[in-house]
């Protein structure tokens, strides 16, 4: 049921993986990225994995900051440019 993309359709994929098993084959993010590409979507980034300490979490130390940085980077590239905020340029 994944809709067909076009030149304007952007996507990114991520998954979580248990830190103690980092080298297990298979990644949900890689599989999702493959499906998105087959349907014509443009991936903004390679698939990412974020690590958790157990099957139900929590995230390993430092992973939340890494995920936030990744999300902010994606957001800054995907959002259309808008008017400057009222506080822009104030010091």
Phi and psi restraints in degrees (value plus and minus 20) as a CYANA .aco file:
   2 UNK   PHI     -90.1   -50.1
   2 UNK   PSI     102.2   142.2
   3 UNK   PHI     -88.9   -48.9
   3 UNK   PSI     134.0   174.0
   4 UNK   PHI     -89.3   -49.3
   4 UNK   PSI     119.6   159.6
   5 UNK   PHI    -112.3   -72.3
   5 UNK   PSI    -192.0  -152.0
   6 UNK   PHI    -172.2  -132.2
   6 UNK   PSI    -191.0  -151.0
   7 UNK   PHI     -84.1   -44.1
   7 UNK   PSI     -40.7    -0.7
   8 UNK   PHI    -116.8   -76.8
   8 UNK   PSI     -21.6    18.4
   9 UNK   PHI    -108.3   -68.3
   9 UNK   PSI      95.1   135.1
  10 UNK   PHI    -127.9   -87.9
  10 UNK   PSI     133.9   173.9
  11 UNK   PHI    -172.3  -132.3
  11 UNK   PSI     143.2   183.2
  12 UNK   PHI    -169.6  -129.6
  12 UNK   PSI     129.2   169.2
  13 UNK   PHI    -149.2  -109.2
  13 UNK   PSI     129.8   169.8
  14 UNK   PHI    -169.5  -129.5
  14 UNK   PSI     142.8   182.8
  15 UNK   PHI    -165.3  -125.3
  15 UNK   PSI     154.0   194.0
  16 UNK   PHI    -135.8   -95.8
  16 UNK   PSI     124.6   164.6
  17 UNK   PHI    -155.7  -115.7
  17 UNK   PSI     129.5   169.5
  18 UNK   PHI     -93.4   -53.4
  18 UNK   PSI     106.0   146.0
  19 UNK   PHI     -79.6   -39.6
  19 UNK   PSI     -54.5   -14.5
  20 UNK   PHI     -94.5   -54.5
  20 UNK   PSI     -28.4    11.6
  21 UNK   PHI    -146.7  -106.7
  21 UNK   PSI      27.1    67.1
  22 UNK   PHI     -82.9   -42.9
  22 UNK   PSI     -44.2    -4.2
  23 UNK   PHI    -123.0   -83.0
  23 UNK   PSI      -1.3    38.7
  24 UNK   PHI     -89.1   -49.1
  24 UNK   PSI     121.3   161.3
  25 UNK   PHI     -90.7   -50.7
  25 UNK   PSI     134.9   174.9
  26 UNK   PHI      69.1   109.1
  26 UNK   PSI     112.2   152.2
  27 UNK   PHI    -161.5  -121.5
  27 UNK   PSI     107.9   147.9
  28 UNK   PHI     -82.7   -42.7
  28 UNK   PSI     -55.1   -15.1
  29 UNK   PHI     -86.0   -46.0
  29 UNK   PSI     -60.4   -20.4
  30 UNK   PHI     -86.9   -46.9
  30 UNK   PSI     -63.1   -23.1
  31 UNK   PHI     -84.4   -44.4
  31 UNK   PSI     -63.4   -23.4
  32 UNK   PHI     -82.9   -42.9
  32 UNK   PSI     -60.5   -20.5
  33 UNK   PHI     -82.5   -42.5
  33 UNK   PSI     -61.6   -21.6
  34 UNK   PHI     -80.7   -40.7
  34 UNK   PSI     -65.4   -25.4
  35 UNK   PHI     -83.8   -43.8
  35 UNK   PSI     -62.1   -22.1
  36 UNK   PHI     -81.5   -41.5
  36 UNK   PSI     -65.3   -25.3
  37 UNK   PHI     -81.3   -41.3
  37 UNK   PSI     -62.4   -22.4
  38 UNK   PHI     -81.1   -41.1
  38 UNK   PSI     -46.9    -6.9
  39 UNK   PHI    -115.5   -75.5
  39 UNK   PSI      -7.8    32.2
  40 UNK   PHI      68.2   108.2
  40 UNK   PSI      -8.1    31.9
  41 UNK   PHI    -106.9   -66.9
  41 UNK   PSI     127.3   167.3
  42 UNK   PHI    -116.0   -76.0
  42 UNK   PSI     103.4   143.4
  43 UNK   PHI    -105.1   -65.1
  43 UNK   PSI     105.7   145.7
  44 UNK   PHI     -94.7   -54.7
  44 UNK   PSI     -46.7    -6.7
  45 UNK   PHI    -164.7  -124.7
  45 UNK   PSI     136.8   176.8
  46 UNK   PHI     -84.5   -44.5
  46 UNK   PSI     136.1   176.1
  47 UNK   PHI     -75.9   -35.9
  47 UNK   PSI     123.9   163.9
  48 UNK   PHI    -140.8  -100.8
  48 UNK   PSI     127.4   167.4
  49 UNK   PHI    -138.6   -98.6
  49 UNK   PSI     119.0   159.0
  50 UNK   PHI    -138.8   -98.8
  50 UNK   PSI     119.8   159.8
  51 UNK   PHI    -120.9   -80.9
  51 UNK   PSI     118.5   158.5
  52 UNK   PHI    -135.9   -95.9
  52 UNK   PSI     138.6   178.6
  53 UNK   PHI    -103.6   -63.6
  53 UNK   PSI     -35.4     4.6
  54 UNK   PHI    -175.0  -135.0
  54 UNK   PSI     158.6   198.6
  55 UNK   PHI     -83.3   -43.3
  55 UNK   PSI     -41.7    -1.7
  56 UNK   PHI    -135.4   -95.4
  56 UNK   PSI      -5.4    34.6
  57 UNK   PHI      74.7   114.7
  57 UNK   PSI    -190.2  -150.2
  58 UNK   PHI     -99.0   -59.0
  58 UNK   PSI     156.6   196.6
  59 UNK   PHI     -80.9   -40.9
  59 UNK   PSI     125.5   165.5
  60 UNK   PHI     -86.7   -46.7
  60 UNK   PSI     129.3   169.3
  61 UNK   PHI     -70.0   -30.0
  61 UNK   PSI     112.3   152.3
  62 UNK   PHI      71.2   111.2
  62 UNK   PSI     -36.9     3.1
  63 UNK   PHI     -93.0   -53.0
  63 UNK   PSI     -54.9   -14.9
  64 UNK   PHI     -82.4   -42.4
  64 UNK   PSI     -65.2   -25.2
  65 UNK   PHI     -83.3   -43.3
  65 UNK   PSI     -60.4   -20.4
  66 UNK   PHI     -83.2   -43.2
  66 UNK   PSI     -61.7   -21.7
  67 UNK   PHI     -87.1   -47.1
  67 UNK   PSI     -60.6   -20.6
  68 UNK   PHI     -83.8   -43.8
  68 UNK   PSI     -62.6   -22.6
  69 UNK   PHI     -82.3   -42.3
  69 UNK   PSI     -62.4   -22.4
  70 UNK   PHI     -81.9   -41.9
  70 UNK   PSI     -66.6   -26.6
  71 UNK   PHI     -83.6   -43.6
  71 UNK   PSI     -61.0   -21.0
  72 UNK   PHI     -85.2   -45.2
  72 UNK   PSI     -59.8   -19.8
  73 UNK   PHI     -83.7   -43.7
  73 UNK   PSI     -64.8   -24.8
  74 UNK   PHI     -82.0   -42.0
  74 UNK   PSI     -67.6   -27.6
  75 UNK   PHI     -79.0   -39.0
  75 UNK   PSI     -61.3   -21.3
  76 UNK   PHI     -87.8   -47.8
  76 UNK   PSI     -46.9    -6.9
  77 UNK   PHI    -107.3   -67.3
  77 UNK   PSI     -45.5    -5.5
  78 UNK   PHI    -114.3   -74.3
  78 UNK   PSI     -48.6    -8.6
  79 UNK   PHI     -94.4   -54.4
  79 UNK   PSI     116.8   156.8
  80 UNK   PHI     -86.6   -46.6
  80 UNK   PSI     128.7   168.7
  81 UNK   PHI     -83.5   -43.5
  81 UNK   PSI     117.4   157.4
  82 UNK   PHI    -141.8  -101.8
  82 UNK   PSI    -199.5  -159.5
  83 UNK   PHI     -84.7   -44.7
  83 UNK   PSI     132.8   172.8
  84 UNK   PHI     -82.3   -42.3
  84 UNK   PSI     123.3   163.3
  85 UNK   PHI     -88.9   -48.9
  85 UNK   PSI     135.5   175.5
  86 UNK   PHI     -78.5   -38.5
  86 UNK   PSI     -47.3    -7.3
  87 UNK   PHI    -110.0   -70.0
  87 UNK   PSI     -21.4    18.6
  88 UNK   PHI     -83.8   -43.8
  88 UNK   PSI     113.7   153.7
  89 UNK   PHI      68.2   108.2
  89 UNK   PSI     -28.2    11.8
  90 UNK   PHI    -102.5   -62.5
  90 UNK   PSI     125.7   165.7
